[in-house]
Amino acid sequence: MLRVADVYVPGRTPSNTDATTPLSSTDVEAHKPAAYFAAVAACGADGVRSLSCGPNCDAIAKYDIEVLYTSGDGQGNPYAYVIYAAALQSIVVTHQPTNSSSLLSWINDVVLTPAPLQGNLASVRTQSGATPLAHLGFQNAWSRTSSDVLEQVKAGLAAHPEVTKVLVAGHSLGAAISILDALSLVTELSGVAVELTTFGLPRVGNADFADLIDQYLPSQRHVTNGNDQVPHLPPRLFQYVHPSGEIYLQQPSFSPVSCPGRENENCGNQHDLDTNWDLHNGPYFGVDMGRTPCTNPV
C-alpha cells in the first residue's frame, strides 16, 4: 500500500522520527479559545452574530465578544469573521470550513495547482530568497476576503488599543484560508502579536511555503486528530508539505503530544492513505466541529 510518508519529495522535507512530548493541561486550555472560534465558523452568520448557533456560540460568549465583520455566502465564498473578544484582549479572525453540501465550496478544495502567492503576499520571499508556492484553490478562496479582513482587523485594533494579539483560527478549508490570512496579517501589522492555531489543516504549500510559515509564524500550531484523512491532502507526491508546529491527538485517548519538525512519523504522518474521515470534525480538545454542533449550519 502506498503511504504518504514513502512518497519521494524533492527538496528539504524528508519525514522525521523525532520524539514527541506530551502537551500540558495548561497548553491545552490555552488552545481552547481557538477551537471554539474555529468551530463556530461552520455555523450561519446570523447565528454567530446573535450568539444563537449552539454550544460553541455559548462557549465564545464568555469571552465578551462583539462581531465586527462578516462576509461570504457559505458556498464558493466561505464565511469570514472578525471578532473582538474583550476577555481575551484579542481580535479574532476565523473562516468557514468546507461546506459539504455545496459543490462550489468543494471546488475551493480540489483546484490543487500550486501557484505563486497572490495579493499582498506576492512579494513575500523566504530568507533564502525562494518564491513559495501554495494551493491555487485555497488562495482563490482567501483572496475573496483578504483585503477586507486586513482592513477590519486594523480598524478593530484602532478601536480597541488594549488588544495584545490577533488570534487566527480555522478548521479544514477554514484552516487553509486562516494560514494565508495569518501570514498576510503578520507581514502587514506591527506592535501586536499574530497567533495562529488550526484544526484538521490540509497541506497548503510546498517546502518553500512551509519555510515561510516557520519564518513568520514560528509559534503557530496545527492540530491533527488521529488518522484524519484531510491533513494528508494534497499528497506529498505533488510536493505539498506541512510546516512545523503539529499537535497530534493520539487515539483512542485523544491525548495531545507536540511533534517536532515537519511530517513527523510519530504523529499524523504515520498513517496510511486509507485513513478515515470520522475524526476530521473532532473532538479537538473536547470541542466538536463541522455542521453537527450548529443549530443553523452553513
C-alpha positions as CSV (number, residue, x, y, z in Angstrom):
1,M,0.0,0.0,0.0
2,L,1.3,3.5,-0.9
3,R,1.9,5.6,2.1
4,V,2.2,9.4,2.0
5,A,5.4,9.2,4.1
6,D,7.0,6.9,1.5
7,V,6.5,9.2,-1.5
8,Y,9.7,10.9,-2.5
9,V,9.5,14.7,-2.5
10,P,12.4,16.6,-4.0
11,G,13.8,19.2,-1.6
12,R,14.4,19.7,2.1
13,T,11.5,17.9,3.8
14,P,12.1,14.2,4.5
15,S,10.0,12.6,7.2
16,N,11.4,12.7,10.7
17,T,11.1,10.5,13.7
18,D,12.0,12.9,16.5
19,A,10.4,12.1,19.8
20,T,7.1,13.7,20.8
21,T,6.4,15.4,24.1
22,P,3.0,15.4,26.0
23,L,1.1,18.7,25.9
24,S,0.5,20.1,29.3
25,S,-3.0,20.8,30.6
26,T,-2.1,24.5,30.6
27,D,-1.3,24.4,26.9
28,V,-4.5,22.5,26.2
29,E,-6.6,25.2,27.9
30,A,-4.7,27.9,26.1
31,H,-5.7,26.4,22.7
32,K,-9.4,26.0,23.6
33,P,-10.5,29.5,22.6
34,A,-9.1,28.9,19.1
35,A,-11.0,25.6,18.9
36,Y,-14.3,27.3,19.8
37,F,-13.8,30.1,17.3
38,A,-12.8,27.7,14.6
39,A,-16.0,25.6,15.4
40,V,-18.5,28.5,15.2
41,A,-17.3,29.4,11.7
42,A,-19.3,26.3,10.4
43,C,-22.5,27.9,11.6
44,G,-24.5,30.5,9.7
45,A,-23.5,34.2,10.1
46,D,-26.9,35.2,11.6
47,G,-26.5,32.6,14.4
48,V,-22.9,33.7,15.1
49,R,-23.8,37.4,15.2
50,S,-26.6,36.7,17.7
51,L,-24.7,34.0,19.6
52,S,-27.5,31.6,19.0
53,C,-25.7,28.9,16.9
54,G,-25.4,26.2,19.5
55,P,-22.9,25.1,22.2
56,N,-19.8,26.6,20.6
57,C,-21.6,30.0,20.4
58,D,-22.4,29.6,24.1
59,A,-18.7,28.9,24.7
60,I,-17.4,32.0,22.9
61,A,-20.0,34.2,24.6
62,K,-17.9,34.0,27.8
63,Y,-15.1,35.9,26.1
64,D,-17.4,39.0,25.9
65,I,-17.4,39.2,22.1
66,E,-18.5,41.6,19.5
67,V,-18.7,40.5,15.9
68,L,-17.1,43.3,13.9
69,Y,-17.3,41.9,10.4
70,T,-18.8,39.0,8.5
71,S,-18.5,38.3,4.8
72,G,-19.3,35.4,2.4
73,D,-22.1,33.3,1.1
74,G,-21.3,30.0,2.7
75,Q,-20.6,28.3,-0.6
76,G,-17.9,29.3,-3.1
77,N,-17.2,32.3,-0.9
78,P,-16.7,30.9,2.6
79,Y,-17.8,33.0,5.5
80,A,-15.1,35.1,7.2
81,Y,-15.4,36.7,10.6
82,V,-13.5,39.4,12.5
83,I,-14.5,39.4,16.2
84,Y,-13.4,41.4,19.2
85,A,-13.0,39.3,22.3
86,A,-12.6,41.6,25.3
87,A,-11.9,38.9,27.8
88,L,-9.0,37.7,25.7
89,Q,-7.8,41.2,24.8
90,S,-7.8,39.9,21.2
91,I,-9.1,40.4,17.7
92,V,-10.1,37.0,16.3
93,V,-10.2,36.1,12.7
94,T,-11.9,32.8,11.7
95,H,-13.0,31.2,8.5
96,Q,-15.7,28.7,7.5
97,P,-14.7,25.1,6.8
98,T,-15.7,23.2,3.7
99,N,-19.5,23.2,3.2
100,S,-20.0,19.5,2.4
101,S,-23.5,20.3,0.9
102,S,-22.1,22.8,-1.6
103,L,-20.3,21.9,-4.9
104,L,-18.9,25.5,-5.1
105,S,-17.3,25.0,-1.6
106,W,-15.7,21.7,-2.7
107,I,-14.2,23.4,-5.7
108,N,-12.1,25.5,-3.4
109,D,-10.5,22.3,-2.2
110,V,-9.9,20.5,-5.5
111,V,-8.2,23.2,-7.5
112,L,-4.9,22.0,-6.2
113,T,-2.4,23.5,-8.6
114,P,0.5,25.1,-6.7
115,A,0.9,28.7,-7.7
116,P,2.9,31.8,-6.6
117,L,1.3,33.7,-3.7
118,Q,-1.3,36.3,-4.6
119,G,-2.3,39.8,-3.3
120,N,-0.2,41.4,-0.6
121,L,1.8,38.1,-0.3
122,A,3.0,38.2,-3.9
123,S,6.3,39.8,-3.0
124,V,7.0,37.8,0.2
125,R,10.1,35.6,0.0
126,T,11.8,33.1,2.3
127,Q,15.1,34.1,4.0
128,S,16.9,32.2,1.1
129,G,15.0,34.3,-1.5
130,A,12.9,31.5,-2.8
131,T,9.4,32.1,-4.2
132,P,6.9,30.0,-2.3
133,L,4.0,28.1,-4.0
134,A,0.6,27.5,-2.5
135,H,-2.6,25.6,-3.4
136,L,-4.5,27.8,-6.0
137,G,-8.0,26.9,-4.8
138,F,-7.1,27.9,-1.2
139,Q,-5.5,31.1,-2.4
140,N,-8.6,31.9,-4.5
141,A,-10.9,31.4,-1.5
142,W,-8.6,33.5,0.7
143,S,-8.3,36.4,-1.8
144,R,-12.0,37.0,-1.9
145,T,-11.9,38.4,1.7
146,S,-8.2,39.0,2.5
147,S,-8.2,42.8,1.8
148,D,-11.4,43.4,3.8
149,V,-10.2,41.2,6.7
150,L,-6.9,43.1,6.9
151,E,-8.8,46.5,6.9
152,Q,-11.3,45.3,9.5
153,V,-8.5,44.0,11.8
154,K,-6.7,47.3,11.5
155,A,-10.0,49.1,12.4
156,G,-10.6,46.8,15.3
157,L,-7.1,47.4,16.6
158,A,-7.6,51.2,16.4
159,A,-10.9,51.0,18.2
160,H,-9.5,48.7,20.9
161,P,-6.0,49.8,21.8
162,E,-5.9,47.4,24.8
163,V,-5.7,44.4,22.3
164,T,-2.5,42.5,22.6
165,K,-2.9,39.9,19.9
166,V,-4.7,38.8,16.8
167,L,-5.9,35.2,17.0
168,V,-6.4,33.5,13.7
169,A,-8.2,30.1,13.8
170,G,-9.8,27.8,11.4
171,H,-10.8,24.2,10.7
172,S,-10.5,22.2,7.4
173,L,-10.8,24.6,4.4
174,G,-11.1,27.4,7.1
175,A,-7.7,26.3,8.4
176,A,-6.1,26.6,4.9
177,I,-7.6,30.1,4.5
178,S,-6.5,31.0,8.0
179,I,-2.9,30.2,7.5
180,L,-2.8,32.5,4.5
181,D,-4.6,35.2,6.5
182,A,-2.2,34.9,9.4
183,L,0.7,35.2,7.0
184,S,-0.9,38.3,5.4
185,L,-1.6,39.9,8.8
186,V,1.9,39.2,10.3
187,T,3.5,40.9,7.3
188,E,1.2,44.0,7.5
189,L,0.8,44.6,11.2
190,S,3.2,46.0,13.8
191,G,3.0,46.3,17.6
192,V,0.7,43.3,18.0
193,A,1.3,39.5,18.1
194,V,-0.4,37.3,15.5
195,E,-1.2,33.8,16.8
196,L,-2.3,31.0,14.5
197,T,-4.0,27.8,15.6
198,T,-5.7,25.5,13.1
199,F,-7.5,22.1,13.2
200,G,-7.6,19.5,10.5
201,L,-5.3,21.5,8.3
202,P,-4.7,20.2,4.8
203,R,-1.3,20.8,3.2
204,V,-1.3,24.3,1.8
205,G,2.0,24.8,0.0
206,N,5.4,23.5,-1.0
207,A,8.6,23.3,1.1
208,D,9.3,27.0,0.5
209,F,5.9,27.9,1.7
210,A,6.5,25.8,4.9
211,D,9.8,27.7,5.3
212,L,7.8,30.9,5.1
213,I,5.4,29.9,7.8
214,D,8.2,28.7,10.0
215,Q,9.9,32.0,9.4
216,Y,7.0,34.4,10.0
217,L,4.8,32.3,12.4
218,P,7.2,30.2,14.4
219,S,4.8,29.6,17.2
220,Q,1.8,28.5,15.0
221,R,0.1,25.2,15.8
222,H,-1.9,22.9,13.6
223,V,-3.8,20.1,15.4
224,T,-4.2,16.7,13.7
225,N,-6.8,14.3,15.1
226,G,-5.6,10.7,14.9
227,N,-5.8,9.2,11.4
228,D,-8.0,12.0,10.0
229,Q,-7.6,11.9,6.2
230,V,-7.6,15.7,5.5
231,P,-4.1,16.5,6.8
232,H,-2.7,14.1,4.2
233,L,-4.2,16.1,1.4
234,P,-2.9,17.2,-1.1
235,P,-0.4,14.3,-1.1
236,R,3.3,14.9,-0.8
237,L,3.5,13.4,-4.3
238,F,2.6,16.8,-5.5
239,Q,5.3,18.5,-3.4
240,Y,3.0,19.7,-0.7
241,V,4.5,19.9,2.8
242,H,3.2,20.8,6.2
243,P,5.1,23.4,8.2
244,S,6.4,22.7,11.7
245,G,4.1,23.0,14.7
246,E,1.9,19.9,14.7
247,I,0.0,18.9,17.7
248,Y,-1.2,15.3,17.4
249,L,-4.2,13.8,19.2
250,Q,-3.4,10.2,19.9
251,Q,-6.1,7.6,19.6
252,P,-8.2,6.3,21.2
253,S,-7.4,8.6,24.2
254,F,-7.2,11.9,22.3
255,S,-4.2,12.7,24.4
256,P,-2.2,15.5,22.8
257,V,1.5,15.5,22.0
258,S,3.7,18.1,20.5
259,C,5.5,16.9,17.3
260,P,8.9,18.5,16.5
261,G,9.9,19.2,12.9
262,R,7.8,18.6,9.8
263,E,5.9,15.5,8.7
264,N,6.7,13.6,11.9
265,E,6.4,9.8,11.6
266,N,5.3,9.6,15.3
267,C,2.3,11.9,14.6
268,G,-0.2,12.3,11.7
269,N,2.3,11.2,9.1
270,Q,2.4,7.7,10.5
271,H,-1.0,6.8,8.9
272,D,-1.7,5.2,5.5
273,L,-3.7,6.8,2.8
274,D,-6.8,4.8,3.7
275,T,-7.4,6.8,6.9
276,N,-11.0,7.7,7.8
277,W,-12.9,10.9,7.8
278,D,-14.7,10.3,11.0
279,L,-12.2,12.2,13.2
280,H,-12.0,15.2,11.0
281,N,-14.7,17.1,12.9
282,G,-13.2,16.3,16.2
283,P,-13.3,16.4,19.0
284,Y,-10.3,18.7,19.3
285,F,-9.5,19.4,23.0
286,G,-13.1,18.3,23.6
287,V,-14.6,20.7,21.0
288,D,-16.7,19.2,18.2
289,M,-16.5,21.0,14.8
290,G,-18.3,20.9,11.5
291,R,-22.0,21.3,10.9
292,T,-23.3,18.9,13.5
293,P,-22.9,21.1,16.6
294,C,-24.6,24.1,14.8
295,T,-28.3,24.9,15.3
296,N,-28.0,26.8,11.9
297,P,-25.3,25.1,9.9
298,V,-24.0,26.6,6.7
